[in-house]
Amino acid sequence: MDVPELLEAASLLVPEAAATENDITLSDVWDYLVHEEWEVALGLLEELGDGHPLPLRFWETLAEAAEQMHLERSTVWCHWRCSEIRNGVIRADLTLLPAASARRQTPISGPGVLRPMWDIGNRSPSGAQAVNIARLWVENAPTLEPGGRAAVRLVPLVPSQWQHVQVGQQITMHEDSTVAGAATVLEVHAPEPAIPSS
């Protein structure tokens, strides 16, 4: 499919009554599609998807359209949203230790590059602390400086290890054996059940 077909297919997966906080609706998307403003239509569909739980196919279709339009940030974001649906997502309020107190001296890249370890309360068979890996996306910022604070999205590498994580829980981030930051869990969304292929 080409870009217009992909965007039309994605828009058909959005509930007609869906609207963003800014009152953007599916009607707005169709207006831009009719006028062949593909990039604007893609951006509006992303906004609608961020405000409503939409199926994996929606994000896969948007990712393909973004790839064809060579929109790197949108492509990465849509693939990230696919991974959230497959693996679940934990939103948290993260504060990094300041550079003077931690090994990290440089900012964290925002768009899902870092895969730190997290102490989420799991234990090894011997009873020692066990850490679990989750990719990290900094919301609304390209980076997070040492000592900085931001809302982040975590996608677990092994979702079953994160099933006990709850809103309000305190978790710590590690890039080595030392603590790199502390976070409070804001939201927990389990992975979507896999749909068997026909």
C-alpha positions as CSV (number, residue, x, y, z in Angstrom):
1,M,0.0,0.0,0.0
2,D,1.1,3.6,-0.6
3,V,1.0,6.4,2.0
4,P,-2.6,7.6,1.3
5,E,-3.9,4.0,1.5
6,L,-2.0,3.3,4.7
7,L,-3.3,6.5,6.4
8,E,-6.9,5.7,5.3
9,A,-6.6,2.2,6.6
10,A,-5.3,3.5,9.9
11,S,-8.0,6.0,10.2
12,L,-10.6,3.3,9.8
13,L,-9.3,1.7,13.0
14,V,-10.1,4.9,15.0
15,P,-13.5,5.0,16.7
16,E,-15.6,7.8,15.1
17,A,-16.3,9.5,18.5
18,A,-12.5,9.7,19.4
19,A,-11.2,13.2,20.1
20,T,-8.0,14.6,21.6
21,E,-7.8,17.1,24.4
22,N,-7.5,19.8,21.7
23,D,-10.8,18.5,20.1
24,I,-9.1,17.0,17.1
25,T,-11.4,14.4,15.6
26,L,-11.4,11.8,12.8
27,S,-13.2,14.4,10.7
28,D,-10.0,16.6,10.9
29,V,-7.9,13.7,9.8
30,W,-10.1,13.1,6.7
31,D,-10.0,16.8,5.8
32,Y,-6.2,16.6,5.6
33,L,-6.4,13.3,3.7
34,V,-8.7,14.8,1.1
35,H,-6.2,17.7,0.6
36,E,-3.3,15.2,0.4
37,E,-1.6,16.6,3.4
38,W,-0.2,13.2,4.5
39,E,2.3,14.4,7.1
40,V,-0.3,16.5,9.0
41,A,-2.8,13.6,8.8
42,L,-0.2,11.2,10.2
43,G,0.5,13.6,13.1
44,L,-3.2,13.9,13.9
45,L,-3.6,10.1,13.8
46,E,-0.7,9.7,16.2
47,E,-2.4,12.2,18.6
48,L,-5.7,10.3,18.4
49,G,-3.8,7.1,19.1
50,D,-2.0,8.6,22.1
51,G,-5.4,9.4,23.7
52,H,-7.2,6.2,23.0
53,P,-6.2,2.5,23.2
54,L,-6.0,1.4,19.5
55,P,-5.1,-2.0,18.1
56,L,-1.6,-3.1,17.2
57,R,-2.5,-2.9,13.5
58,F,-3.2,0.8,13.8
59,W,0.4,1.5,15.0
60,E,1.9,-0.9,12.5
61,T,0.1,0.8,9.7
62,L,1.2,4.3,10.8
63,A,4.8,3.0,11.2
64,E,4.7,1.8,7.6
65,A,3.3,5.2,6.4
66,A,5.9,7.1,8.4
67,E,8.7,4.9,7.0
68,Q,7.5,5.6,3.4
69,M,7.5,9.4,4.2
70,H,11.0,9.2,5.7
71,L,9.7,10.7,9.0
72,E,12.3,9.2,11.4
73,R,10.8,10.4,14.7
74,S,7.3,9.3,13.8
75,T,8.6,5.9,12.6
76,V,10.4,5.3,15.8
77,W,7.4,6.4,17.9
78,C,4.9,4.2,16.1
79,H,7.3,1.2,16.4
80,W,7.6,2.0,20.1
81,R,3.9,2.0,20.5
82,C,3.8,-1.4,18.9
83,S,6.2,-2.7,21.5
84,E,4.1,-1.2,24.3
85,I,1.1,-3.2,23.0
86,R,3.1,-6.4,22.7
87,N,5.1,-6.1,26.0
88,G,3.1,-3.7,28.1
89,V,4.2,-0.3,29.4
90,I,4.9,1.3,32.7
91,R,4.8,5.1,33.0
92,A,6.8,6.5,35.8
93,D,8.1,9.8,37.2
94,L,12.0,9.3,37.0
95,T,14.6,11.5,38.7
96,L,18.2,10.8,37.7
97,L,21.0,11.2,40.3
98,P,23.0,14.4,39.7
99,A,26.3,13.9,37.9
100,A,28.3,14.5,41.1
101,S,26.6,11.5,42.7
102,A,26.4,9.0,39.8
103,R,28.5,7.4,37.1
104,R,26.3,8.9,34.4
105,Q,27.8,12.3,33.3
106,T,25.8,12.7,30.0
107,P,22.1,13.1,29.2
108,I,19.9,10.0,28.5
109,S,18.7,10.0,24.9
110,G,14.9,10.4,25.0
111,P,13.5,8.2,22.2
112,G,13.8,4.6,23.5
113,V,17.5,4.0,23.0
114,L,18.6,3.2,26.6
115,R,17.8,-0.2,28.1
116,P,18.7,0.2,31.8
117,M,18.2,-2.4,34.5
118,W,15.5,-1.8,37.2
119,D,15.1,-3.0,40.8
120,I,11.4,-3.7,40.9
121,G,11.5,-5.9,43.9
122,N,12.4,-9.2,42.3
123,R,14.8,-11.6,44.0
124,S,17.2,-14.2,42.6
125,P,16.8,-17.9,43.7
126,S,19.4,-17.2,46.4
127,G,17.4,-14.3,47.7
128,A,19.7,-11.5,46.4
129,Q,18.4,-8.5,44.6
130,A,17.6,-9.2,40.9
131,V,17.2,-6.5,38.3
132,N,15.1,-6.5,35.2
133,I,15.6,-4.8,31.9
134,A,13.2,-2.3,30.3
135,R,13.7,0.1,27.4
136,L,13.2,3.8,28.4
137,W,11.4,6.6,26.5
138,V,11.5,10.1,28.0
139,E,8.2,11.8,27.4
140,N,8.1,15.3,25.8
141,A,11.9,15.8,25.8
142,P,14.7,14.7,23.5
143,T,17.0,14.0,26.5
144,L,17.1,13.8,30.3
145,E,20.1,15.4,32.0
146,P,21.8,14.0,35.1
147,G,19.8,15.3,38.1
148,G,16.8,15.9,35.8
149,R,13.3,14.7,36.3
150,A,10.7,13.6,33.7
151,A,7.8,11.3,33.0
152,V,9.1,8.2,31.2
153,R,7.7,5.1,29.5
154,L,9.2,1.7,30.2
155,V,8.8,-1.3,28.0
156,P,9.8,-4.5,29.8
157,L,12.2,-7.0,28.0
158,V,10.4,-9.9,29.8
159,P,6.9,-8.7,30.6
160,S,6.2,-11.6,33.0
161,Q,8.9,-10.3,35.4
162,W,6.9,-7.0,35.7
163,Q,3.4,-8.4,36.5
164,H,3.6,-7.4,40.2
165,V,4.5,-3.8,39.6
166,Q,1.8,-1.4,40.8
167,V,1.0,2.3,40.7
168,G,2.7,4.2,43.5
169,Q,5.6,1.6,43.7
170,Q,9.1,3.0,44.0
171,I,11.6,1.5,41.6
172,T,15.3,2.2,41.0
173,M,17.2,2.5,37.8
174,H,20.7,0.9,37.3
175,E,23.1,1.1,34.5
176,D,25.7,-0.9,36.4
177,S,25.7,-2.1,40.0
178,T,25.1,1.4,41.3
179,V,21.8,3.3,41.4
180,A,21.4,5.8,38.5
181,G,17.9,7.1,39.4
182,A,14.7,6.6,41.3
183,A,11.1,6.5,39.9
184,T,7.5,6.3,41.1
185,V,5.2,4.2,39.0
186,L,2.3,6.3,37.6
187,E,0.5,3.8,35.3
188,V,0.8,0.1,34.5
189,H,-0.6,-1.4,31.3
190,A,-0.3,-5.1,30.7
191,P,0.6,-6.5,27.3
192,E,-2.4,-7.0,24.9
193,P,-3.2,-10.7,24.5
194,A,-1.8,-12.1,21.2
195,I,-4.3,-12.6,18.5
196,P,-3.9,-16.1,17.0
197,S,-3.1,-16.0,13.2
198,S,-5.8,-17.5,11.0
